[in-house]
Amino acid sequence: MMNWLCETYIVDQRPSYHYRVIGNRYQPDVPIHRTRRQPGPETVNHISLVFLHAAGMFKECFEPVIELLFDEYSFNPGKALVIDEAWSIECPNHGYSSVLNRDDIRTDNRDFWPIQEYSKAAYTYLTGKPGGHDLSKRRLVLIGHSFGAVIMYVYTSSGKPTPRQIKDKFKMSRPFLTQMQPKIHFESIILGDPVISPRGREKDLVGKFFMDVSLSRKDIWENREEARKYLDGSKAFKHWPSAMKTLFVCGNGASRLTSMPWFETNKRPANPIGTYGQHNAVLRE
């Protein structure tokens, strides 16, 4: 049984930003008198988590993790850390966002998708007061997985751009999330992606593995049962928790998590992140 309440908010700032941005807000499902901040030591930190997903995923993919974190940190007397809420922001051409933005994406007529597009979407959402919530007043902890980690920070661990980045002035002209102005203050940033580790044989092998898996994975099925069978039998995805595979295939009962399948629209579907051209561009950039 889920121990959280979920609300979905859409930030629409068109035409200043050309796509609508969807995010979920999760709150611990505990009695209201327990959620109020109680007098206590100043060392108790109340934080809000912000999740950014990987390529080919969707905003609900973090729900199993959020549930575990709420169990441990949402309200527990004596803990030095309390998680008040968690936000998960979806890339505009992923998940249900690809359905909502389908016409705008087609109008752009793009077969590529620069990774900084997710940076702009996340920035638009965080500064757009989703549902009236002023996130600038929260103590934000930013958590990115894979694609969601890469869009945060373009520089190397030395804090300086690489020669390749300097040469590629086009990429340097497109700021990443932590470089956008006015800057958003984050209490902490957590990057979950082995590919952004220092160069080495192990990193290259991991990068090649994920690239090969991502570019070869199936994205169109006759029905949801076939999709679940594919995940259960795939070397790359069979180790996912059952709850995660259910989310990917069936949704959470409130919304679809991937693009609307062709058998419900009588049209050939877009895959979960738009066209294959966009997918490949994200992975290779």
PyMOL commands that set and color helices and strands:
alter all, ss='L'
color gray80, all
select helices_A, chain A and resi 32-35+59-73+95-100+102-108+116-127+130-132+135-137+147-150+163-167+169-172+177-179+194-196+201-216+224-233+242-250+262-265+276-284
alter helices_A, ss='H'
color red, helices_A
select strands_A, chain A and resi 4-11+21-28+45-52+81-89+140-145+188-192
alter strands_A, ss='S'
color yellow, strands_A
deselect
rebuild
show_as cartoon
